[in-house]
Amino acid sequence: MALGELGRSHDYRDRADAGHGLAGFAEMQEALGPLLELMLDPGDTFVTRVTAEAGTAG
């Protein structure tokens, strides 16, 4: 899954993009692990915020 790889990037913007994209797949078992890692991102709260907001939009 390409978004999972993007979610492991060193760049916080890439991780935020991955979280935003993965939020649309939250119902899929394969997305849960990467989404949880992005929600708890220790490197940048921006990633957490973008991921959470994407999960509530829609």
C-alpha distance (Angstrom), angle and dihedral (degrees) to the residues before:
residue distance angle dihedral
M1 . . .
A2 3.80 . .
L3 3.81 94.3 .
G4 3.80 89.7 56.6
E5 3.79 90.2 55.8
L6 3.80 91.2 46.6
G7 3.80 88.3 51.8
R8 3.80 89.7 62.4
S9 3.80 93.8 54.7
H10 3.79 120.5 125.3
D11 3.81 88.9 -130.9
Y12 3.81 112.8 87.6
R13 3.82 90.3 -149.0
D14 3.80 90.9 59.3
R15 3.80 90.9 48.2
A16 3.82 90.3 49.3
D17 3.82 90.6 50.5
A18 3.79 89.9 49.9
G19 3.80 91.7 50.2
H20 3.78 91.2 49.2
G21 3.79 91.4 50.2
L22 3.79 96.1 42.7
A23 3.81 92.4 51.5
G24 3.80 88.1 74.1
F25 3.80 88.9 60.2
A26 3.81 97.3 46.4
E27 3.82 91.4 124.3
M28 3.80 91.5 61.0
Q29 3.80 117.5 90.8
E30 3.82 91.7 -138.8
A31 3.82 91.4 60.3
L32 3.81 97.5 51.0
G33 3.81 98.2 79.6
P34 3.79 96.3 47.6
L35 3.81 91.2 42.8
L36 3.78 92.0 52.3
E37 3.79 91.0 49.8
L38 3.80 90.6 51.5
M39 3.80 93.2 46.1
L40 3.79 88.8 54.5
D41 3.82 95.3 39.6
P42 3.81 105.6 161.9
G43 3.80 93.1 -163.9
D44 3.78 102.9 59.0
T45 3.80 135.7 7.1
F46 3.81 88.9 -151.9
V47 3.81 87.8 73.1
T48 3.80 90.9 51.1
R49 3.82 92.3 48.5
V50 3.81 95.6 48.1
T51 3.81 91.8 46.8
A52 3.81 93.0 48.3
E53 3.80 93.7 46.1
A54 3.79 91.6 49.7
G55 3.79 89.6 52.6
T56 3.80 92.2 54.7
A57 3.79 97.6 42.9
G58 3.71 112.9 92.3
